Amino acid sequence: MGRALDSWRHELRAANKTPRTIETYLLAGEQLLDFLKNRSHGLDVTEIGRDEIRAFIGYVLDTRAAGTAKQRHSSLSVFFR
């Protein structure tokens, strides 16, 4: 997943996204990566499904504001598209 995030960073830059947008999107990806690492989950992008995303969003809801969870979900939706 780390390589996929690096590739996404380049794609976002090439799409002329603002630095803040890139930072926000990548933060969601990096937090998901950390979440999966802490749960000894495989980090291959093809192994990450809806259940893992739902678990991550549930974790964010437990530890942050609902608006933050919504933003993380939105960012990850863009990534997995």
SEFIZA-3560 file (N, C-alpha, C; in Angstrom, 3 decimals):
REM SEFIZA-3560
<numar><xx>0.818</xx><yy>-1.188</yy><zz>0.000</zz><atom>N</atom></numar>
<numar><xx>0.000</xx><yy>0.000</yy><zz>0.000</zz><atom>CA</atom></numar>
<numar><xx>0.864</xx><yy>1.255</yy><zz>0.000</zz><atom>C</atom></numar>
<numar><xx>2.031</xx><yy>1.172</yy><zz>0.591</zz><atom>N</atom></numar>
<numar><xx>2.912</xx><yy>2.334</yy><zz>0.623</zz><atom>CA</atom></numar>
<numar><xx>3.256</xx><yy>2.846</yy><zz>-0.764</zz><atom>C</atom></numar>
<numar><xx>3.550</xx><yy>1.909</yy><zz>-1.665</zz><atom>N</atom></numar>
<numar><xx>3.857</xx><yy>2.308</yy><zz>-3.044</zz><atom>CA</atom></numar>
<numar><xx>2.641</xx><yy>2.912</yy><zz>-3.727</zz><atom>C</atom></numar>
<numar><xx>1.485</xx><yy>2.368</yy><zz>-3.434</zz><atom>N</atom></numar>
<numar><xx>0.250</xx><yy>2.893</yy><zz>-4.032</zz><atom>CA</atom></numar>
<numar><xx>0.014</xx><yy>4.328</yy><zz>-3.566</zz><atom>C</atom></numar>
<numar><xx>0.322</xx><yy>4.616</yy><zz>-2.308</zz><atom>N</atom></numar>
<numar><xx>0.167</xx><yy>5.991</yy><zz>-1.809</zz><atom>CA</atom></numar>
<numar><xx>1.157</xx><yy>6.933</yy><zz>-2.483</zz><atom>C</atom></numar>
<numar><xx>2.376</xx><yy>6.470</yy><zz>-2.699</zz><atom>N</atom></numar>
<numar><xx>3.362</xx><yy>7.296</yy><zz>-3.408</zz><atom>CA</atom></numar>
<numar><xx>2.884</xx><yy>7.601</yy><zz>-4.826</zz><atom>C</atom></numar>
<numar><xx>2.367</xx><yy>6.587</yy><zz>-5.485</zz><atom>N</atom></numar>
<numar><xx>1.842</xx><yy>6.772</yy><zz>-6.837</zz><atom>CA</atom></numar>
<numar><xx>0.663</xx><yy>7.743</yy><zz>-6.832</zz><atom>C</atom></numar>
<numar><xx>-0.186</xx><yy>7.606</yy><zz>-5.822</zz><atom>N</atom></numar>
<numar><xx>-1.346</xx><yy>8.495</yy><zz>-5.708</zz><atom>CA</atom></numar>
<numar><xx>-0.895</xx><yy>9.939</yy><zz>-5.515</zz><atom>C</atom></numar>
<numar><xx>0.142</xx><yy>10.127</yy><zz>-4.714</zz><atom>N</atom></numar>
<numar><xx>0.683</xx><yy>11.478</yy><zz>-4.492</zz><atom>CA</atom></numar>
<numar><xx>1.059</xx><yy>12.114</yy><zz>-5.829</zz><atom>C</atom></numar>
<numar><xx>1.761</xx><yy>11.368</yy><zz>-6.678</zz><atom>N</atom></numar>
<numar><xx>2.162</xx><yy>11.880</yy><zz>-7.992</zz><atom>CA</atom></numar>
<numar><xx>0.940</xx><yy>12.160</yy><zz>-8.873</zz><atom>C</atom></numar>
<numar><xx>-0.035</xx><yy>11.269</yy><zz>-8.802</zz><atom>N</atom></numar>
<numar><xx>-1.254</xx><yy>11.447</yy><zz>-9.595</zz><atom>CA</atom></numar>
<numar><xx>-2.011</xx><yy>12.706</yy><zz>-9.159</zz><atom>C</atom></numar>
<numar><xx>-2.108</xx><yy>12.930</yy><zz>-7.859</zz><atom>N</atom></numar>
<numar><xx>-2.799</xx><yy>14.118</yy><zz>-7.352</zz><atom>CA</atom></numar>
<numar><xx>-2.066</xx><yy>15.391</yy><zz>-7.759</zz><atom>C</atom></numar>
<numar><xx>-0.743</xx><yy>15.341</yy><zz>-7.703</zz><atom>N</atom></numar>
<numar><xx>0.061</xx><yy>16.504</yy><zz>-8.095</zz><atom>CA</atom></numar>
<numar><xx>-0.122</xx><yy>16.780</yy><zz>-9.580</zz><atom>C</atom></numar>
<numar><xx>-0.097</xx><yy>15.735</yy><zz>-10.384</zz><atom>N</atom></numar>
<numar><xx>-0.268</xx><yy>15.891</yy><zz>-11.834</zz><atom>CA</atom></numar>
<numar><xx>-1.658</xx><yy>16.422</yy><zz>-12.175</zz><atom>C</atom></numar>
<numar><xx>-2.634</xx><yy>16.125</yy><zz>-11.312</zz><atom>N</atom></numar>
<numar><xx>-3.995</xx><yy>16.627</yy><zz>-11.514</zz><atom>CA</atom></numar>
<numar><xx>-4.144</xx><yy>18.056</yy><zz>-10.990</zz><atom>C</atom></numar>
<numar><xx>-3.033</xx><yy>18.633</yy><zz>-10.534</zz><atom>N</atom></numar>
<numar><xx>-2.981</xx><yy>20.011</yy><zz>-10.052</zz><atom>CA</atom></numar>
<numar><xx>-3.849</xx><yy>20.255</yy><zz>-8.814</zz><atom>C</atom></numar>
<numar><xx>-3.916</xx><yy>19.229</yy><zz>-7.932</zz><atom>N</atom></numar>
<numar><xx>-4.614</xx><yy>19.408</yy><zz>-6.661</zz><atom>CA</atom></numar>
<numar><xx>-3.772</xx><yy>20.323</yy><zz>-5.779</zz><atom>C</atom></numar>
<numar><xx>-4.425</xx><yy>21.042</yy><zz>-4.897</zz><atom>N</atom></numar>
<numar><xx>-3.701</xx><yy>21.947</yy><zz>-4.008</zz><atom>CA</atom></numar>
<numar><xx>-2.863</xx><yy>21.135</yy><zz>-3.019</zz><atom>C</atom></numar>
<numar><xx>-1.792</xx><yy>21.729</yy><zz>-2.522</zz><atom>N</atom></numar>
<numar><xx>-0.991</xx><yy>21.021</yy><zz>-1.524</zz><atom>CA</atom></numar>
<numar><xx>-1.818</xx><yy>20.571</yy><zz>-0.315</zz><atom>C</atom></numar>
<numar><xx>-2.755</xx><yy>21.384</yy><zz>0.111</zz><atom>N</atom></numar>
<numar><xx>-3.599</xx><yy>21.009</yy><zz>1.261</zz><atom>CA</atom></numar>
<numar><xx>-4.482</xx><yy>19.812</yy><zz>0.933</zz><atom>C</atom></numar>
<numar><xx>-5.035</xx><yy>19.768</yy><zz>-0.272</zz><atom>N</atom></numar>
<numar><xx>-5.865</xx><yy>18.637</yy><zz>-0.676</zz><atom>CA</atom></numar>
<numar><xx>-5.029</xx><yy>17.365</yy><zz>-0.716</zz><atom>C</atom></numar>
<numar><xx>-3.848</xx><yy>17.451</yy><zz>-1.284</zz><atom>N</atom></numar>
<numar><xx>-2.954</xx><yy>16.297</yy><zz>-1.340</zz><atom>CA</atom></numar>
<numar><xx>-2.628</xx><yy>15.817</yy><zz>0.066</zz><atom>C</atom></numar>
<numar><xx>-2.302</xx><yy>16.736</yy><zz>0.943</zz><atom>N</atom></numar>
<numar><xx>-1.976</xx><yy>16.393</yy><zz>2.328</zz><atom>CA</atom></numar>
<numar><xx>-3.154</xx><yy>15.705</yy><zz>3.019</zz><atom>C</atom></numar>
<numar><xx>-4.344</xx><yy>16.230</yy><zz>2.814</zz><atom>N</atom></numar>
<numar><xx>-5.541</xx><yy>15.673</yy><zz>3.442</zz><atom>CA</atom></numar>
<numar><xx>-5.833</xx><yy>14.273</yy><zz>2.926</zz><atom>C</atom></numar>
<numar><xx>-5.768</xx><yy>14.097</yy><zz>1.608</zz><atom>N</atom></numar>
<numar><xx>-6.013</xx><yy>12.778</yy><zz>1.016</zz><atom>CA</atom></numar>
<numar><xx>-4.993</xx><yy>11.756</yy><zz>1.509</zz><atom>C</atom></numar>
<numar><xx>-3.729</xx><yy>12.137</yy><zz>1.477</zz><atom>N</atom></numar>
<numar><xx>-2.684</xx><yy>11.202</yy><zz>1.861</zz><atom>CA</atom></numar>
<numar><xx>-2.718</xx><yy>10.869</yy><zz>3.343</zz><atom>C</atom></numar>
<numar><xx>-3.151</xx><yy>11.804</yy><zz>4.161</zz><atom>N</atom></numar>
<numar><xx>-3.278</xx><yy>11.540</yy><zz>5.591</zz><atom>CA</atom></numar>
<numar><xx>-4.244</xx><yy>10.386</yy><zz>5.826</zz><atom>C</atom></numar>
<numar><xx>-5.354</xx><yy>10.384</yy><zz>5.109</zz><atom>N</atom></numar>
<numar><xx>-6.315</xx><yy>9.290</yy><zz>5.242</zz><atom>CA</atom></numar>
<numar><xx>-5.673</xx><yy>7.961</yy><zz>4.860</zz><atom>C</atom></numar>
<numar><xx>-4.931</xx><yy>7.951</yy><zz>3.776</zz><atom>N</atom></numar>
<numar><xx>-4.261</xx><yy>6.727</yy><zz>3.342</zz><atom>CA</atom></numar>
<numar><xx>-3.212</xx><yy>6.262</yy><zz>4.333</zz><atom>C</atom></numar>
<numar><xx>-2.447</xx><yy>7.191</yy><zz>4.860</zz><atom>N</atom></numar>
<numar><xx>-1.406</xx><yy>6.838</yy><zz>5.825</zz><atom>CA</atom></numar>
<numar><xx>-2.011</xx><yy>6.325</yy><zz>7.129</zz><atom>C</atom></numar>
<numar><xx>-3.118</xx><yy>6.936</yy><zz>7.549</zz><atom>N</atom></numar>
<numar><xx>-3.778</xx><yy>6.473</yy><zz>8.770</zz><atom>CA</atom></numar>
<numar><xx>-4.384</xx><yy>5.084</yy><zz>8.573</zz><atom>C</atom></numar>
<numar><xx>-4.945</xx><yy>4.831</yy><zz>7.401</zz><atom>N</atom></numar>
<numar><xx>-5.456</xx><yy>3.498</yy><zz>7.113</zz><atom>CA</atom></numar>
<numar><xx>-4.304</xx><yy>2.493</yy><zz>7.131</zz><atom>C</atom></numar>
<numar><xx>-3.195</xx><yy>2.840</yy><zz>6.537</zz><atom>N</atom></numar>
<numar><xx>-2.016</xx><yy>1.970</yy><zz>6.526</zz><atom>CA</atom></numar>
<numar><xx>-1.580</xx><yy>1.640</yy><zz>7.957</zz><atom>C</atom></numar>
<numar><xx>-1.484</xx><yy>2.637</yy><zz>8.810</zz><atom>N</atom></numar>
<numar><xx>-1.113</xx><yy>2.417</yy><zz>10.217</zz><atom>CA</atom></numar>
<numar><xx>-2.136</xx><yy>1.531</yy><zz>10.924</zz><atom>C</atom></numar>
<numar><xx>-3.415</xx><yy>1.791</yy><zz>10.678</zz><atom>N</atom></numar>
<numar><xx>-4.493</xx><yy>1.003</yy><zz>11.274</zz><atom>CA</atom></numar>
<numar><xx>-4.331</xx><yy>-0.469</yy><zz>10.892</zz><atom>C</atom></numar>
<numar><xx>-4.087</xx><yy>-0.734</yy><zz>9.625</zz><atom>N</atom></numar>
<numar><xx>-3.938</xx><yy>-2.109</yy><zz>9.160</zz><atom>CA</atom></numar>
<numar><xx>-2.675</xx><yy>-2.763</yy><zz>9.714</zz><atom>C</atom></numar>
<numar><xx>-1.586</xx><yy>-2.015</yy><zz>9.771</zz><atom>N</atom></numar>
<numar><xx>-0.332</xx><yy>-2.547</yy><zz>10.325</zz><atom>CA</atom></numar>
<numar><xx>-0.540</xx><yy>-2.970</yy><zz>11.771</zz><atom>C</atom></numar>
<numar><xx>-1.233</xx><yy>-2.146</yy><zz>12.546</zz><atom>N</atom></numar>
<numar><xx>-1.462</xx><yy>-2.430</yy><zz>13.964</zz><atom>CA</atom></numar>
<numar><xx>-2.345</xx><yy>-3.648</yy><zz>14.175</zz><atom>C</atom></numar>
<numar><xx>-3.044</xx><yy>-4.057</yy><zz>13.149</zz><atom>N</atom></numar>
<numar><xx>-3.915</xx><yy>-5.228</yy><zz>13.232</zz><atom>CA</atom></numar>
<numar><xx>-3.351</xx><yy>-6.408</yy><zz>12.457</zz><atom>C</atom></numar>
<numar><xx>-2.080</xx><yy>-6.309</yy><zz>12.095</zz><atom>N</atom></numar>
<numar><xx>-1.380</xx><yy>-7.371</yy><zz>11.364</zz><atom>CA</atom></numar>
<numar><xx>-2.135</xx><yy>-7.801</yy><zz>10.109</zz><atom>C</atom></numar>
<numar><xx>-2.732</xx><yy>-6.846</yy><zz>9.452</zz><atom>N</atom></numar>
<numar><xx>-3.453</xx><yy>-7.110</yy><zz>8.207</zz><atom>CA</atom></numar>
<numar><xx>-2.480</xx><yy>-6.985</yy><zz>7.039</zz><atom>C</atom></numar>
<numar><xx>-2.712</xx><yy>-7.743</yy><zz>5.996</zz><atom>N</atom></numar>
<numar><xx>-1.906</xx><yy>-7.605</yy><zz>4.790</zz><atom>CA</atom></numar>
<numar><xx>-2.014</xx><yy>-6.193</yy><zz>4.246</zz><atom>C</atom></numar>
<numar><xx>-0.947</xx><yy>-5.714</yy><zz>3.662</zz><atom>N</atom></numar>
<numar><xx>-0.918</xx><yy>-4.325</yy><zz>3.201</zz><atom>CA</atom></numar>
<numar><xx>-1.005</xx><yy>-4.202</yy><zz>1.690</zz><atom>C</atom></numar>
<numar><xx>-1.273</xx><yy>-5.300</yy><zz>1.022</zz><atom>N</atom></numar>
<numar><xx>-1.478</xx><yy>-5.259</yy><zz>-0.422</zz><atom>CA</atom></numar>
<numar><xx>-2.829</xx><yy>-4.603</yy><zz>-0.680</zz><atom>C</atom></numar>
<numar><xx>-2.842</xx><yy>-3.607</yy><zz>-1.542</zz><atom>N</atom></numar>
<numar><xx>-4.072</xx><yy>-2.856</yy><zz>-1.816</zz><atom>CA</atom></numar>
<numar><xx>-5.205</xx><yy>-3.787</yy><zz>-2.237</zz><atom>C</atom></numar>
<numar><xx>-4.874</xx><yy>-4.843</yy><zz>-2.943</zz><atom>N</atom></numar>
<numar><xx>-5.917</xx><yy>-5.758</yy><zz>-3.414</zz><atom>CA</atom></numar>
<numar><xx>-6.538</xx><yy>-6.565</yy><zz>-2.278</zz><atom>C</atom></numar>
<numar><xx>-5.903</xx><yy>-6.578</yy><zz>-1.114</zz><atom>N</atom></numar>
<numar><xx>-6.421</xx><yy>-7.307</yy><zz>0.046</zz><atom>CA</atom></numar>
<numar><xx>-7.289</xx><yy>-6.433</yy><zz>0.951</zz><atom>C</atom></numar>
<numar><xx>-7.418</xx><yy>-5.167</yy><zz>0.612</zz><atom>N</atom></numar>
<numar><xx>-8.181</xx><yy>-4.245</yy><zz>1.447</zz><atom>CA</atom></numar>
<numar><xx>-9.571</xx><yy>-4.104</yy><zz>0.847</zz><atom>C</atom></numar>
<numar><xx>-10.559</xx><yy>-4.493</yy><zz>1.629</zz><atom>N</atom></numar>
<numar><xx>-11.929</xx><yy>-4.449</yy><zz>1.152</zz><atom>CA</atom></numar>
<numar><xx>-12.815</xx><yy>-3.566</yy><zz>2.015</zz><atom>C</atom></numar>
<numar><xx>-14.097</xx><yy>-3.664</yy><zz>1.761</zz><atom>N</atom></numar>
<numar><xx>-15.064</xx><yy>-2.848</yy><zz>2.494</zz><atom>CA</atom></numar>
<numar><xx>-15.007</xx><yy>-3.078</yy><zz>4.003</zz><atom>C</atom></numar>
<numar><xx>-14.805</xx><yy>-4.328</yy><zz>4.411</zz><atom>N</atom></numar>
<numar><xx>-14.769</xx><yy>-4.614</yy><zz>5.849</zz><atom>CA</atom></numar>
<numar><xx>-13.627</xx><yy>-3.877</yy><zz>6.533</zz><atom>C</atom></numar>
<numar><xx>-12.471</xx><yy>-3.846</yy><zz>5.890</zz><atom>N</atom></numar>
<numar><xx>-11.326</xx><yy>-3.139</yy><zz>6.485</zz><atom>CA</atom></numar>
<numar><xx>-11.571</xx><yy>-1.634</yy><zz>6.532</zz><atom>C</atom></numar>
<numar><xx>-12.160</xx><yy>-1.108</yy><zz>5.466</zz><atom>N</atom></numar>
<numar><xx>-12.458</xx><yy>0.333</yy><zz>5.443</zz><atom>CA</atom></numar>
<numar><xx>-13.491</xx><yy>0.662</yy><zz>6.518</zz><atom>C</atom></numar>
<numar><xx>-14.515</xx><yy>-0.163</yy><zz>6.640</zz><atom>N</atom></numar>
<numar><xx>-15.539</xx><yy>0.071</yy><zz>7.668</zz><atom>CA</atom></numar>
<numar><xx>-14.941</xx><yy>0.019</yy><zz>9.071</zz><atom>C</atom></numar>
<numar><xx>-14.065</xx><yy>-0.941</yy><zz>9.297</zz><atom>N</atom></numar>
<numar><xx>-13.413</xx><yy>-1.031</yy><zz>10.604</zz><atom>CA</atom></numar>
<numar><xx>-12.580</xx><yy>0.212</yy><zz>10.875</zz><atom>C</atom></numar>
<numar><xx>-11.868</xx><yy>0.679</yy><zz>9.859</zz><atom>N</atom></numar>
<numar><xx>-11.065</xx><yy>1.893</yy><zz>10.021</zz><atom>CA</atom></numar>
<numar><xx>-11.955</xx><yy>3.097</yy><zz>10.315</zz><atom>C</atom></numar>
<numar><xx>-13.027</xx><yy>3.259</yy><zz>9.559</zz><atom>N</atom></numar>
<numar><xx>-13.921</xx><yy>4.401</yy><zz>9.785</zz><atom>CA</atom></numar>
<numar><xx>-14.546</xx><yy>4.305</yy><zz>11.176</zz><atom>C</atom></numar>
<numar><xx>-14.888</xx><yy>3.100</yy><zz>11.614</zz><atom>N</atom></numar>
<numar><xx>-15.395</xx><yy>2.917</yy><zz>12.977</zz><atom>CA</atom></numar>
<numar><xx>-14.380</xx><yy>3.351</yy><zz>14.013</zz><atom>C</atom></numar>
<numar><xx>-13.125</xx><yy>3.002</yy><zz>13.779</zz><atom>N</atom></numar>
<numar><xx>-12.047</xx><yy>3.430</yy><zz>14.669</zz><atom>CA</atom></numar>
<numar><xx>-11.936</xx><yy>4.952</yy><zz>14.697</zz><atom>C</atom></numar>
<numar><xx>-11.999</xx><yy>5.571</yy><zz>13.529</zz><atom>N</atom></numar>
<numar><xx>-11.913</xx><yy>7.038</yy><zz>13.463</zz><atom>CA</atom></numar>
<numar><xx>-13.094</xx><yy>7.648</yy><zz>14.222</zz><atom>C</atom></numar>
<numar><xx>-14.282</xx><yy>7.092</yy><zz>14.058</zz><atom>N</atom></numar>
<numar><xx>-15.454</xx><yy>7.607</yy><zz>14.783</zz><atom>CA</atom></numar>
<numar><xx>-15.284</xx><yy>7.479</yy><zz>16.299</zz><atom>C</atom></numar>
<numar><xx>-14.589</xx><yy>6.419</yy><zz>16.726</zz><atom>N</atom></numar>
<numar><xx>-14.353</xx><yy>6.216</yy><zz>18.162</zz><atom>CA</atom></numar>
<numar><xx>-13.315</xx><yy>7.168</yy><zz>18.728</zz><atom>C</atom></numar>
<numar><xx>-12.444</xx><yy>7.688</yy><zz>17.878</zz><atom>N</atom></numar>
<numar><xx>-11.310</xx><yy>8.474</yy><zz>18.375</zz><atom>CA</atom></numar>
<numar><xx>-11.292</xx><yy>9.927</yy><zz>17.911</zz><atom>C</atom></numar>
<numar><xx>-12.152</xx><yy>10.271</yy><zz>16.960</zz><atom>N</atom></numar>
<numar><xx>-12.162</xx><yy>11.620</yy><zz>16.398</zz><atom>CA</atom></numar>
<numar><xx>-13.605</xx><yy>12.071</yy><zz>16.172</zz><atom>C</atom></numar>
<numar><xx>-13.751</xx><yy>13.255</yy><zz>15.653</zz><atom>N</atom></numar>
<numar><xx>-15.077</xx><yy>13.805</yy><zz>15.369</zz><atom>CA</atom></numar>
<numar><xx>-15.681</xx><yy>13.135</yy><zz>14.131</zz><atom>C</atom></numar>
<numar><xx>-17.007</xx><yy>13.163</yy><zz>14.064</zz><atom>N</atom></numar>
<numar><xx>-17.717</xx><yy>12.568</yy><zz>12.925</zz><atom>CA</atom></numar>
<numar><xx>-17.288</xx><yy>13.207</yy><zz>11.607</zz><atom>C</atom></numar>
<numar><xx>-17.019</xx><yy>14.500</yy><zz>11.615</zz><atom>N</atom></numar>
<numar><xx>-16.570</xx><yy>15.191</yy><zz>10.409</zz><atom>CA</atom></numar>
<numar><xx>-15.236</xx><yy>14.657</yy><zz>9.906</zz><atom>C</atom></numar>
<numar><xx>-14.387</xx><yy>14.293</yy><zz>10.831</zz><atom>N</atom></numar>
<numar><xx>-13.094</xx><yy>13.714</yy><zz>10.453</zz><atom>CA</atom></numar>
<numar><xx>-13.307</xx><yy>12.362</yy><zz>9.794</zz><atom>C</atom></numar>
<numar><xx>-14.184</xx><yy>11.553</yy><zz>10.358</zz><atom>N</atom></numar>
<numar><xx>-14.484</xx><yy>10.244</yy><zz>9.772</zz><atom>CA</atom></numar>
<numar><xx>-15.059</xx><yy>10.402</yy><zz>8.369</zz><atom>C</atom></numar>
<numar><xx>-15.928</xx><yy>11.374</yy><zz>8.201</zz><atom>N</atom></numar>
<numar><xx>-16.520</xx><yy>11.614</yy><zz>6.882</zz><atom>CA</atom></numar>
<numar><xx>-15.441</xx><yy>12.001</yy><zz>5.877</zz><atom>C</atom></numar>
<numar><xx>-14.515</xx><yy>12.847</yy><zz>6.294</zz><atom>N</atom></numar>
<numar><xx>-13.437</xx><yy>13.275</yy><zz>5.407</zz><atom>CA</atom></numar>
<numar><xx>-12.533</xx><yy>12.101</yy><zz>5.056</zz><atom>C</atom></numar>
<numar><xx>-12.198</xx><yy>11.263</yy><zz>6.040</zz><atom>N</atom></numar>
<numar><xx>-11.346</xx><yy>10.097</yy><zz>5.768</zz><atom>CA</atom></numar>
<numar><xx>-12.043</xx><yy>9.167</yy><zz>4.770</zz><atom>C</atom></numar>
<numar><xx>-13.331</xx><yy>8.955</yy><zz>4.977</zz><atom>N</atom></numar>
<numar><xx>-14.085</xx><yy>8.102</yy><zz>4.063</zz><atom>CA</atom></numar>
<numar><xx>-14.078</xx><yy>8.672</yy><zz>2.645</zz><atom>C</atom></numar>
<numar><xx>-14.291</xx><yy>9.964</yy><zz>2.548</zz><atom>N</atom></numar>
<numar><xx>-14.303</xx><yy>10.624</yy><zz>1.233</zz><atom>CA</atom></numar>
<numar><xx>-12.940</xx><yy>10.481</yy><zz>0.554</zz><atom>C</atom></numar>
<numar><xx>-11.883</xx><yy>10.724</yy><zz>1.279</zz><atom>N</atom></numar>
<numar><xx>-10.529</xx><yy>10.616</yy><zz>0.714</zz><atom>CA</atom></numar>
<numar><xx>-10.239</xx><yy>9.201</yy><zz>0.255</zz><atom>C</atom></numar>
<numar><xx>-10.595</xx><yy>8.228</yy><zz>1.076</zz><atom>N</atom></numar>
<numar><xx>-10.329</xx><yy>6.839</yy><zz>0.710</zz><atom>CA</atom></numar>
<numar><xx>-11.189</xx><yy>6.388</yy><zz>-0.462</zz><atom>C</atom></numar>
<numar><xx>-12.375</xx><yy>6.960</yy><zz>-0.588</zz><atom>N</atom></numar>
<numar><xx>-13.211</xx><yy>6.657</yy><zz>-1.758</zz><atom>CA</atom></numar>
<numar><xx>-12.512</xx><yy>7.080</yy><zz>-3.038</zz><atom>C</atom></numar>
<numar><xx>-11.869</xx><yy>8.237</yy><zz>-2.999</zz><atom>N</atom></numar>
<numar><xx>-11.119</xx><yy>8.719</yy><zz>-4.166</zz><atom>CA</atom></numar>
<numar><xx>-9.942</xx><yy>7.772</yy><zz>-4.435</zz><atom>C</atom></numar>
<numar><xx>-9.244</xx><yy>7.385</yy><zz>-3.400</zz><atom>N</atom></numar>
<numar><xx>-8.084</xx><yy>6.506</yy><zz>-3.551</zz><atom>CA</atom></numar>
<numar><xx>-8.462</xx><yy>5.167</yy><zz>-4.162</zz><atom>C</atom></numar>
<numar><xx>-9.521</xx><yy>4.539</yy><zz>-3.660</zz><atom>N</atom></numar>
<numar><xx>-9.873</xx><yy>3.209</yy><zz>-4.117</zz><atom>CA</atom></numar>
<numar><xx>-10.659</xx><yy>3.201</yy><zz>-5.429</zz><atom>C</atom></numar>
<numar><xx>-11.047</xx><yy>4.365</yy><zz>-5.890</zz><atom>N</atom></numar>
<numar><xx>-11.676</xx><yy>4.451</yy><zz>-7.208</zz><atom>CA</atom></numar>
<numar><xx>-10.628</xx><yy>4.206</yy><zz>-8.234</zz><atom>C</atom></numar>
//
